[in-house]
Amino acid sequence: MRPGPCLLGLRKYARRCLRLQPYLDHPGDGRRFPQIPAAALLWALLASKVLRVHAFSATEQLVREVARALGVNRAFGDDALGYFTEHLDVGRLRAVLFALLWRSKRNKVFDHALRLGLVLDGTGNGRSAQKRCELCHPKRDAKKEVVGHGHKMVGASVVAAELTLPLDVEYYRPGQSELTAGKRLLERVVRASRVRFDYVVVDGLYPGIPFLHLADRLRLPVVARLTDKLPELSEAAQARFRDQPPTARHEEKGERIELWDADDFEPWWGLKWPTVRVLRYRQYRRTGKVVEAYWLTNFSPRKVGSLALYRICKTRWQIENRFFNEGKKLYGLEHIPHHHANSILIHTLLTCLALCIERLYRLRHLHRGGRRPYTPVELCRRLWLALGAPVPLDTS
């Protein structure tokens, strides 16, 4: 009988199949006088995230109890993890995430998808009563009084059908905006990843001229939510589509979809697009709820039809659900294990790396041979159960 998944098998898959061995052995440790090997600390952090263990103290206890089953040969305290993440190289970790995406594309991981998309969105994580690092933003109540502090970031996820891989994040400091951080993040991801994306999806905060022209320079089509932040285009689209019948109707997953599509809207002043295409969709859900939204894009109708554009618009929720929501509720993204600027960024990027390893292992490696893929909770339970199995001695 073939053995089930375990953390040692997951580590072997990451080291050999994903070719992460150089990074797992030498992650860019910046400690001056390290007493505990960086490889042991790094794998303990990644394994804890896959097992959904959030606090450094819980990681310490886990290593002390089942060190051999985790593949860690050294016990340590939670203060060692805090000091380690303070001095870990962020640039090397980002380079590993970009290399993992490039290698996945080269290994045809995304060949089942028609298009490879990039989705950007902002969120916040972590709370504290006082400002404790340079990334802390003040939180104010209705009276504009400071009631706490938190952190704000922009995340980027790669979307290909059912597979969503968190790729990178950009935290921004007080006084900076989400749009500024999003522009930095988009340019870094597109230029450093060496992967050609087919489009970028953003919400209604981003379709300003600087962001759209940056996407043009990067040769990246944009699909953006159309809101009242662009009043002239929004009013023109509503006036045109209000009394028109839908240009297309579809049935998808038991839901009725009505689409209005036109590509001849005038660009607003300063935008270097010949025309603007606007899509309106009305989705009748099985619960009886009706969802309606407007989106703008520079995609040509000859390249992307109305239904395909509607599906691209809906990928905006994949970063919300499969990165932010799952990351916060299941993988400790909301929890700040060590309040230090570099440690917070390392914690978030390691969560991205752990999610990528777990999803590629679960959906692409374990799914071979036509077997039903494990759900995330099934894989987590099996990994926990495998910790109690006897581990053979390594006599090599």
Sine and cosine of phi, psi and omega as CSV:
sin_phi,cos_phi,sin_psi,cos_psi,sin_omega,cos_omega
0.00,0.00,0.73,-0.68,-0.03,-1.00
-0.94,0.34,0.75,-0.66,-0.02,-1.00
-0.91,0.41,0.48,-0.88,0.01,-1.00
-0.98,0.19,0.04,-1.00,-0.01,-1.00
-0.93,0.36,0.54,-0.84,0.04,-1.00
-0.52,-0.86,0.21,-0.98,-0.04,-1.00
-0.93,0.38,-0.54,0.84,0.07,-1.00
-0.92,0.40,-0.61,0.79,0.08,-1.00
-0.93,0.37,-0.61,0.80,0.06,-1.00
-0.90,0.43,-0.65,0.76,0.03,-1.00
-0.92,0.40,-0.64,0.77,0.05,-1.00
-0.89,0.46,-0.66,0.75,0.04,-1.00
-0.89,0.46,-0.69,0.73,-0.01,-1.00
-0.91,0.41,-0.64,0.77,-0.06,-1.00
-0.96,0.28,-0.65,0.76,-0.12,-0.99
-0.99,-0.12,-0.82,0.57,-0.08,-1.00
-0.95,0.32,-0.69,0.72,0.03,-1.00
-1.00,0.05,-0.12,0.99,0.06,-1.00
0.86,0.52,0.70,0.71,0.04,-1.00
-0.99,-0.12,0.12,0.99,-0.06,-1.00
-0.85,0.53,-0.69,0.72,0.01,-1.00
-0.86,0.52,-0.63,0.78,0.00,-1.00
-0.97,0.26,-0.66,0.75,-0.01,-1.00
-0.90,0.44,-0.48,0.88,0.04,-1.00
-1.00,0.08,-0.56,0.83,-0.06,-1.00
-0.69,-0.73,0.99,0.14,-0.12,-0.99
-0.99,0.11,0.12,0.99,-0.05,-1.00
1.00,0.02,0.78,0.63,-0.04,-1.00
-0.96,0.29,0.84,-0.55,-0.01,-1.00
-0.98,-0.19,0.17,0.98,0.03,-1.00
-0.94,0.35,0.63,-0.78,-0.06,-1.00
-0.97,0.26,-0.69,0.73,-0.04,-1.00
-0.77,-0.64,0.96,0.29,-0.06,-1.00
-0.94,0.34,0.73,-0.68,0.07,-1.00
-0.98,-0.21,-0.47,0.88,0.00,-1.00
-0.95,-0.33,0.75,-0.66,-0.03,-1.00
-0.84,0.54,0.67,-0.74,0.00,-1.00
-0.90,0.44,-0.54,0.84,-0.02,-1.00
-0.88,0.47,-0.63,0.78,0.00,-1.00
-0.92,0.38,-0.68,0.73,0.00,-1.00
-0.92,0.40,-0.67,0.74,-0.04,-1.00
-0.91,0.42,-0.72,0.69,-0.02,-1.00
-0.93,0.38,-0.55,0.83,0.07,-1.00
-0.88,0.48,-0.63,0.78,0.03,-1.00
-0.92,0.38,-0.71,0.71,-0.01,-1.00
-0.91,0.42,-0.69,0.72,0.01,-1.00
-0.89,0.45,-0.62,0.78,0.02,-1.00
-0.90,0.44,-0.62,0.78,0.01,-1.00
-0.93,0.38,-0.65,0.76,0.04,-1.00
-0.90,0.44,-0.59,0.81,0.03,-1.00
-0.99,0.13,-0.02,1.00,0.03,-1.00
0.91,0.41,0.66,0.75,0.12,-0.99
-0.97,-0.24,0.83,-0.55,-0.24,-0.97
-0.98,-0.18,-0.72,0.69,-0.14,-0.99
-0.99,0.16,0.53,-0.85,0.06,-1.00
-0.89,0.45,-0.57,0.82,0.03,-1.00
-0.91,0.42,-0.58,0.82,0.05,-1.00
-0.94,0.35,-0.59,0.80,0.08,-1.00
-0.90,0.44,-0.67,0.74,0.05,-1.00
-0.85,0.53,-0.72,0.69,-0.02,-1.00
-0.92,0.40,-0.64,0.77,0.01,-1.00
-0.88,0.48,-0.68,0.73,0.00,-1.00
-0.91,0.41,-0.63,0.78,0.00,-1.00
-0.92,0.40,-0.53,0.85,-0.07,-1.00
-0.99,0.11,-0.69,0.72,-0.14,-0.99
-0.72,-0.69,0.79,0.62,-0.07,-1.00
-0.87,0.50,-0.70,0.71,-0.05,-1.00
-0.91,0.40,-0.65,0.76,0.00,-1.00
-0.93,0.37,-0.45,0.89,0.07,-1.00
-0.98,0.18,-0.36,0.93,-0.10,-1.00
1.00,0.06,0.40,0.92,0.02,-1.00
-0.92,-0.40,0.78,-0.62,-0.10,-0.99
-0.97,-0.26,0.31,0.95,-0.06,-1.00
-0.51,-0.86,0.76,-0.65,0.09,-1.00
-1.00,0.08,0.42,-0.91,-0.03,-1.00
-0.35,-0.94,0.17,-0.98,0.01,-1.00
-0.99,-0.15,0.21,-0.98,-0.02,-1.00
-0.93,0.36,-0.43,0.90,0.05,-1.00
-0.92,0.39,-0.49,0.87,0.06,-1.00
-0.91,0.41,-0.61,0.79,0.04,-1.00
-0.92,0.39,-0.65,0.76,0.04,-1.00
-0.89,0.46,-0.72,0.69,0.02,-1.00
-0.90,0.43,-0.61,0.79,0.00,-1.00
-0.90,0.43,-0.73,0.69,-0.03,-1.00
-0.95,0.33,-0.42,0.91,0.08,-1.00
-0.90,0.44,-0.51,0.86,-0.13,-0.99
-0.92,-0.40,0.15,0.99,0.02,-1.00
-0.98,0.20,0.60,-0.80,-0.09,-1.00
-0.97,0.25,0.89,-0.46,0.01,-1.00
-0.95,0.31,-0.66,0.76,-0.04,-1.00
-0.88,0.48,-0.63,0.77,0.01,-1.00
-0.92,0.38,-0.62,0.79,0.03,-1.00
-0.92,0.40,-0.65,0.76,0.06,-1.00
-0.89,0.45,-0.66,0.75,0.00,-1.00
-0.88,0.47,-0.58,0.81,0.03,-1.00
-0.92,0.38,-0.65,0.76,0.04,-1.00
-0.89,0.45,-0.67,0.74,0.03,-1.00
-0.91,0.41,-0.65,0.76,0.03,-1.00
-0.91,0.41,-0.60,0.80,0.04,-1.00
-0.90,0.44,-0.65,0.76,0.06,-1.00
-0.90,0.43,-0.72,0.70,-0.01,-1.00
-0.88,0.48,-0.67,0.74,-0.02,-1.00
-0.94,0.35,-0.59,0.81,0.04,-1.00
-0.90,0.45,-0.67,0.74,0.02,-1.00
-0.92,0.40,-0.65,0.76,0.01,-1.00
-0.91,0.41,-0.53,0.85,0.03,-1.00
-1.00,0.07,0.23,0.97,0.12,-0.99
0.92,0.40,0.50,0.87,0.05,-1.00
-0.91,0.42,-0.53,0.85,-0.08,-1.00
-0.98,-0.19,0.19,0.98,-0.08,-1.00
-0.92,0.39,-0.32,0.95,0.03,-1.00
-0.97,0.25,-0.24,0.97,-0.04,-1.00
-0.99,-0.17,0.61,-0.79,0.02,-1.00
-0.94,0.35,-0.59,0.81,-0.06,-1.00
-0.66,-0.75,0.51,-0.86,0.05,-1.00
-0.96,-0.28,0.91,-0.41,-0.10,-1.00
-0.94,-0.34,0.36,-0.93,0.07,-1.00
-0.84,-0.55,0.78,-0.63,-0.04,-1.00
-0.87,-0.50,0.76,-0.65,0.03,-1.00
-0.89,-0.45,0.62,-0.78,0.06,-1.00
-0.30,-0.96,0.35,-0.94,-0.02,-1.00
-0.96,-0.29,0.42,-0.91,0.04,-1.00
-0.35,-0.94,0.03,-1.00,0.07,-1.00
-0.76,-0.65,0.35,-0.94,0.05,-1.00
-0.42,-0.91,0.44,-0.90,0.04,-1.00
0.98,0.22,0.62,-0.79,0.03,-1.00
-0.66,-0.75,0.53,-0.85,0.09,-1.00
-0.44,-0.90,0.46,-0.89,0.00,-1.00
-0.96,0.29,-0.57,0.82,-0.03,-1.00
-0.87,-0.49,0.34,-0.94,0.09,-1.00
-0.95,0.32,0.84,-0.54,-0.10,-0.99
-0.85,-0.53,-0.13,0.99,0.06,-1.00
-0.42,-0.91,0.13,-0.99,-0.06,-1.00
-0.96,0.29,-0.17,0.99,0.02,-1.00
-1.00,-0.04,-0.10,0.99,-0.08,-1.00
-0.95,0.31,0.79,-0.62,0.09,-1.00
-0.97,-0.23,0.67,-0.74,0.07,-1.00
-0.95,0.32,0.64,-0.77,0.09,-1.00
-0.95,-0.30,0.77,-0.64,-0.11,-0.99
-0.89,-0.46,0.50,-0.87,0.05,-1.00
-1.00,-0.02,-0.18,-0.98,-0.03,-1.00
-0.89,0.45,-0.42,0.91,0.02,-1.00
-1.00,0.00,0.18,0.98,0.00,-1.00
0.91,0.40,0.37,0.93,0.05,-1.00
-1.00,-0.06,0.62,-0.78,-0.02,-1.00
-0.96,0.29,0.84,-0.54,-0.02,-1.00
-0.90,-0.43,0.04,1.00,-0.01,-1.00
0.27,-0.96,-0.08,-1.00,-0.01,-1.00
-0.67,-0.74,0.45,-0.89,0.04,-1.00
-0.47,-0.88,-0.08,-1.00,-0.03,-1.00
-0.85,-0.53,0.57,-0.82,-0.03,-1.00
-0.82,-0.58,0.63,-0.78,-0.04,-1.00
-0.51,-0.86,0.26,-0.97,0.16,-0.99
-0.90,-0.43,0.76,-0.66,0.00,-1.00
-0.94,-0.35,0.43,-0.90,0.06,-1.00
-0.80,-0.60,0.77,-0.64,0.04,-1.00
-0.81,-0.59,0.58,-0.82,0.11,-0.99
-1.00,-0.04,0.75,-0.67,-0.07,-1.00
-0.85,-0.53,0.82,-0.58,0.07,-1.00
-0.58,-0.82,0.99,-0.11,-0.07,-1.00
0.83,0.55,-0.83,-0.56,-0.08,-1.00
-0.99,0.12,-0.11,0.99,-0.06,-1.00
-0.99,-0.12,0.85,-0.52,0.04,-1.00
-0.84,-0.54,0.83,-0.56,-0.03,-1.00
-0.87,-0.49,0.92,-0.40,0.11,-0.99
-0.89,0.45,0.75,-0.66,-0.17,-0.99
-0.92,-0.38,-0.69,0.73,-0.10,-0.99
-0.31,-0.95,0.32,-0.95,0.08,-1.00
-0.67,-0.74,0.37,-0.93,0.07,-1.00
-0.68,-0.73,0.95,-0.32,0.11,-0.99
-0.98,0.18,0.56,-0.83,0.08,-1.00
-0.81,-0.58,0.50,-0.86,-0.11,-0.99
-1.00,0.05,0.28,-0.96,0.06,-1.00
-0.83,0.56,0.68,-0.73,-0.07,-1.00
1.00,-0.10,-0.29,0.96,0.08,-1.00
-0.99,-0.10,0.26,-0.97,-0.06,-1.00
-0.92,-0.39,0.33,-0.94,0.06,-1.00
-0.89,0.45,-0.59,0.81,-0.02,-1.00
-0.90,0.43,-0.67,0.74,0.03,-1.00
-0.89,0.46,-0.70,0.72,0.04,-1.00
-0.91,0.42,-0.61,0.79,0.02,-1.00
-0.90,0.44,-0.61,0.79,0.04,-1.00
-0.91,0.41,-0.68,0.73,0.05,-1.00
-0.88,0.48,-0.68,0.73,-0.03,-1.00
-0.91,0.41,-0.71,0.71,-0.02,-1.00
-0.87,0.49,-0.72,0.69,-0.04,-1.00
-0.91,0.42,-0.66,0.75,0.00,-1.00
-0.91,0.42,-0.69,0.72,-0.05,-1.00
-0.90,0.43,-0.73,0.68,-0.07,-1.00
-0.92,0.39,-0.65,0.76,-0.07,-1.00
-0.98,0.17,-0.55,0.84,-0.12,-0.99
-1.00,-0.04,-0.38,0.92,-0.11,-0.99
-0.99,0.16,-0.31,0.95,-0.02,-1.00
0.87,0.50,0.43,0.90,0.01,-1.00
-0.88,-0.48,0.69,-0.72,0.02,-1.00
-1.00,0.02,0.93,-0.37,0.06,-1.00
-1.00,0.05,0.49,-0.87,-0.02,-1.00
-1.00,0.00,-0.34,0.94,0.00,-1.00
-0.19,-0.98,0.22,-0.98,0.15,-0.99
-0.77,-0.64,0.70,-0.71,-0.01,-1.00
-0.92,-0.39,0.75,-0.66,0.01,-1.00
-0.67,-0.75,0.25,-0.97,0.01,-1.00
-1.00,0.01,-0.17,-0.98,-0.14,-0.99
-0.95,0.32,-0.12,0.99,0.03,-1.00
-0.97,0.23,-0.42,0.91,-0.23,-0.97
-1.00,-0.05,-0.45,0.89,-0.13,-0.99
-0.96,0.29,0.88,0.48,0.20,-0.98
-0.98,-0.19,0.23,-0.97,-0.09,-1.00
-0.87,0.49,-0.70,0.72,-0.01,-1.00
-0.86,0.51,-0.68,0.73,-0.02,-1.00
-0.93,0.36,-0.69,0.72,-0.02,-1.00
-0.91,0.42,-0.62,0.78,0.02,-1.00
-0.95,0.31,-0.53,0.85,0.11,-0.99
-0.89,0.45,-0.69,0.72,0.05,-1.00
-0.88,0.47,-0.61,0.80,0.05,-1.00
-0.89,0.45,-0.68,0.73,0.02,-1.00
-0.90,0.44,-0.52,0.86,0.04,-1.00
-1.00,0.08,0.03,1.00,0.00,-1.00
0.84,0.54,0.75,0.66,-0.07,-1.00
-0.81,-0.58,0.92,-0.39,0.08,-1.00
-0.87,0.49,0.57,-0.82,-0.07,-1.00
-0.92,-0.40,0.69,-0.73,0.17,-0.98
-0.84,-0.54,0.91,-0.41,-0.14,-0.99
-0.75,-0.66,0.55,-0.83,0.06,-1.00
-0.93,0.37,0.73,-0.68,0.03,-1.00
-0.99,-0.11,0.87,-0.49,-0.02,-1.00
-0.79,-0.62,-0.12,-0.99,0.01,-1.00
-0.94,0.34,-0.09,1.00,0.09,-1.00
-0.92,0.40,-0.33,0.94,0.15,-0.99
-0.89,-0.46,0.98,0.21,-0.19,-0.98
-0.90,0.43,-0.63,0.78,-0.05,-1.00
-0.91,0.42,-0.74,0.67,0.00,-1.00
-0.92,0.38,-0.64,0.77,0.00,-1.00
-0.89,0.45,-0.70,0.71,0.00,-1.00
-0.92,0.39,-0.62,0.78,0.02,-1.00
-0.91,0.42,-0.66,0.75,0.01,-1.00
-0.92,0.39,-0.67,0.74,0.01,-1.00
-0.91,0.42,-0.64,0.77,0.00,-1.00
-0.92,0.40,-0.62,0.78,-0.02,-1.00
-0.96,0.30,-0.70,0.72,-0.12,-0.99
-1.00,0.09,-0.20,0.98,-0.11,-0.99
-0.86,0.51,-0.71,0.70,-0.09,-1.00
-0.96,-0.27,0.11,0.99,0.01,-1.00
-1.00,-0.04,0.57,-0.82,0.14,-0.99
-0.95,0.30,0.39,-0.92,0.02,-1.00
-0.85,0.52,0.59,-0.81,0.07,-1.00
-0.98,0.21,-0.29,0.96,0.02,-1.00
-0.38,-0.93,0.53,-0.85,0.09,-1.00
-0.76,-0.65,0.65,-0.76,-0.04,-1.00
-0.62,-0.78,0.36,-0.93,0.11,-0.99
-0.88,-0.48,0.83,-0.55,-0.06,-1.00
-0.60,-0.80,0.86,-0.51,0.01,-1.00
0.82,0.58,0.65,0.76,0.04,-1.00
0.97,0.23,0.19,0.98,-0.01,-1.00
-0.87,-0.49,0.61,-0.79,0.01,-1.00
-1.00,-0.02,0.71,-0.71,-0.06,-1.00
-0.80,-0.61,0.77,-0.64,0.09,-1.00
-0.90,-0.43,0.71,-0.70,-0.10,-1.00
-0.81,-0.59,0.68,-0.73,0.18,-0.98
-0.87,-0.49,0.76,-0.65,-0.14,-0.99
-0.61,-0.80,0.78,-0.62,0.07,-1.00
-0.52,-0.85,0.63,-0.78,-0.09,-1.00
-0.88,-0.48,0.38,0.93,-0.08,-1.00
-0.87,-0.50,0.44,0.90,0.05,-1.00
-0.97,0.24,0.56,-0.83,0.00,-1.00
-0.96,0.27,0.72,-0.69,0.08,-1.00
-0.94,0.35,0.50,-0.86,0.04,-1.00
-0.97,0.24,0.20,-0.98,-0.15,-0.99
-0.87,0.50,0.76,-0.64,0.04,-1.00
0.99,-0.10,-0.28,0.96,-0.02,-1.00
-0.99,0.11,0.81,-0.58,-0.07,-1.00
-1.00,-0.03,0.75,0.66,0.13,-0.99
-0.94,-0.35,0.64,-0.77,0.05,-1.00
-0.90,0.44,-0.69,0.73,0.07,-1.00
-0.56,-0.83,0.19,-0.98,0.04,-1.00
-0.86,-0.52,0.73,-0.68,0.05,-1.00
-0.99,-0.13,0.72,-0.69,0.00,-1.00
-0.84,-0.54,0.74,-0.67,0.07,-1.00
-0.90,-0.44,0.76,-0.65,0.16,-0.99
-0.91,-0.42,0.74,-0.68,0.07,-1.00
-0.80,-0.60,0.51,-0.86,0.10,-1.00
-0.78,-0.63,0.89,-0.45,-0.10,-1.00
-0.94,-0.35,0.85,-0.53,0.03,-1.00
-0.99,-0.15,0.97,-0.24,-0.05,-1.00
-0.98,0.19,0.33,-0.95,-0.03,-1.00
-0.92,0.40,-0.35,0.94,0.04,-1.00
-0.98,0.20,-0.11,0.99,-0.05,-1.00
0.99,-0.14,-0.19,0.98,0.00,-1.00
-0.97,0.25,0.62,-0.79,0.03,-1.00
-0.93,-0.37,0.81,-0.58,-0.01,-1.00
-0.92,-0.39,0.76,-0.65,-0.02,-1.00
-0.71,-0.70,0.65,-0.76,-0.02,-1.00
-0.40,-0.92,0.39,-0.92,0.07,-1.00
-0.90,-0.44,0.65,-0.76,0.02,-1.00
-0.72,-0.70,0.52,-0.85,0.07,-1.00
-0.88,-0.47,0.43,-0.90,-0.02,-1.00
-0.31,-0.95,0.28,-0.96,0.17,-0.98
-0.94,-0.34,0.28,0.96,0.13,-0.99
-0.92,0.38,0.68,-0.73,0.09,-1.00
-0.98,0.20,0.64,-0.77,0.06,-1.00
-0.87,0.49,-0.40,0.92,0.02,-1.00
-0.95,0.32,-0.46,0.89,0.01,-1.00
-1.00,-0.01,-0.62,0.79,-0.05,-1.00
-0.73,-0.68,0.90,-0.43,0.01,-1.00
-0.96,0.28,0.05,-1.00,-0.07,-1.00
-0.90,0.44,-0.71,0.70,-0.02,-1.00
-0.92,0.40,-0.66,0.75,0.03,-1.00
-0.90,0.43,-0.61,0.80,0.04,-1.00
-0.92,0.38,-0.62,0.78,0.07,-1.00
-0.87,0.50,-0.68,0.74,0.01,-1.00
-0.91,0.41,-0.59,0.81,0.07,-1.00
-0.90,0.43,-0.67,0.74,0.03,-1.00
-0.86,0.51,-0.63,0.78,-0.04,-1.00
-0.95,0.32,-0.28,0.96,0.06,-1.00
-0.93,0.38,-0.22,0.98,0.05,-1.00
-0.85,0.53,-0.47,0.88,-0.03,-1.00
-0.99,0.13,-0.18,0.98,-0.01,-1.00
-0.94,0.34,-0.58,0.81,0.06,-1.00
-0.94,0.34,-0.55,0.84,0.01,-1.00
-0.93,0.38,-0.71,0.71,-0.09,-1.00
-1.00,0.08,-0.72,0.70,-0.16,-0.99
-1.00,-0.07,-0.11,0.99,0.10,-1.00
-0.89,-0.46,-0.90,0.45,-0.11,-0.99
-0.94,0.34,-0.80,0.61,-0.07,-1.00
-0.92,0.40,-0.77,0.63,0.02,-1.00
-0.91,0.42,-0.62,0.78,0.00,-1.00
-0.89,0.45,-0.64,0.77,-0.03,-1.00
-0.98,0.22,-0.69,0.72,-0.10,-1.00
-0.98,0.18,-0.53,0.85,-0.14,-0.99
-0.93,-0.38,-0.54,0.84,-0.17,-0.99
-0.91,-0.42,0.24,0.97,0.16,-0.99
0.98,0.22,0.34,0.94,-0.01,-1.00
-0.92,0.40,-0.49,0.87,0.03,-1.00
-0.97,0.26,-0.43,0.90,-0.04,-1.00
-0.99,0.11,0.69,-0.73,0.07,-1.00
-0.96,-0.28,0.98,-0.21,-0.07,-1.00
-0.95,0.31,-0.43,0.90,0.00,-1.00
-0.51,-0.86,0.88,-0.47,-0.16,-0.99
-1.00,0.09,1.00,0.07,0.06,-1.00
-0.52,-0.85,0.63,-0.78,-0.14,-0.99
-0.84,0.54,-0.76,0.65,0.00,-1.00
-0.93,0.37,-0.60,0.80,0.01,-1.00
-0.91,0.42,-0.64,0.77,0.02,-1.00
-0.90,0.44,-0.70,0.72,0.01,-1.00
-0.91,0.41,-0.66,0.75,0.05,-1.00
-0.89,0.46,-0.68,0.74,0.02,-1.00
-0.85,0.53,-0.68,0.73,-0.02,-1.00
-0.94,0.33,-0.69,0.73,-0.01,-1.00
-0.93,0.36,-0.57,0.82,0.08,-1.00
-0.92,0.39,-0.53,0.85,0.11,-0.99
-0.90,0.44,-0.66,0.75,0.08,-1.00
-0.87,0.50,-0.72,0.70,-0.01,-1.00
-0.90,0.43,-0.67,0.74,0.01,-1.00
-0.90,0.45,-0.65,0.76,0.04,-1.00
-0.90,0.43,-0.64,0.76,0.03,-1.00
-0.90,0.44,-0.73,0.68,0.00,-1.00
-0.88,0.47,-0.72,0.69,-0.04,-1.00
-0.89,0.46,-0.69,0.73,-0.05,-1.00
-0.95,0.30,-0.64,0.77,0.06,-1.00
-0.92,0.40,-0.63,0.78,0.03,-1.00
-0.91,0.41,-0.68,0.73,-0.08,-1.00
-0.97,0.22,-0.68,0.73,-0.13,-0.99
-1.00,-0.06,-0.40,0.92,-0.06,-1.00
-0.92,-0.39,-0.59,0.81,-0.05,-1.00
-1.00,0.03,-0.81,0.59,-0.02,-1.00
-0.95,0.31,-0.30,0.95,-0.05,-1.00
-1.00,0.10,-0.01,1.00,-0.03,-1.00
-0.89,0.46,0.53,-0.85,0.04,-1.00
0.99,0.11,0.24,0.97,0.06,-1.00
0.99,0.16,0.16,0.99,0.02,-1.00
-0.96,0.29,0.51,-0.86,0.04,-1.00
-0.91,0.41,0.76,-0.65,-0.01,-1.00
-0.93,0.36,0.55,-0.83,0.09,-1.00
-0.92,0.39,0.53,-0.85,0.23,-0.97
-0.97,0.23,0.30,-0.95,0.00,-1.00
-0.84,0.55,-0.66,0.75,-0.03,-1.00
-0.94,0.33,-0.56,0.83,0.05,-1.00
-0.90,0.44,-0.70,0.72,0.01,-1.00
-0.90,0.43,-0.67,0.74,0.01,-1.00
-0.87,0.49,-0.68,0.73,0.01,-1.00
-0.90,0.43,-0.65,0.76,0.00,-1.00
-0.92,0.39,-0.60,0.80,0.05,-1.00
-0.91,0.40,-0.63,0.78,0.06,-1.00
-0.91,0.42,-0.68,0.73,0.01,-1.00
-0.90,0.43,-0.57,0.82,-0.01,-1.00
-0.93,0.37,-0.36,0.93,0.03,-1.00
-0.91,0.42,-0.42,0.91,0.01,-1.00
-1.00,0.03,-0.11,0.99,0.01,-1.00
-0.98,0.21,0.51,-0.86,0.03,-1.00
-0.91,0.42,0.70,-0.72,0.00,-1.00
-0.97,-0.23,0.83,-0.56,-0.01,-1.00
-0.91,0.41,0.54,-0.84,0.04,-1.00
-0.93,0.38,0.63,-0.78,0.07,-1.00
-1.00,0.00,0.97,-0.26,-0.04,-1.00
-0.98,-0.18,0.22,0.98,-0.04,-1.00
-0.95,0.31,0.00,0.00,0.00,0.00
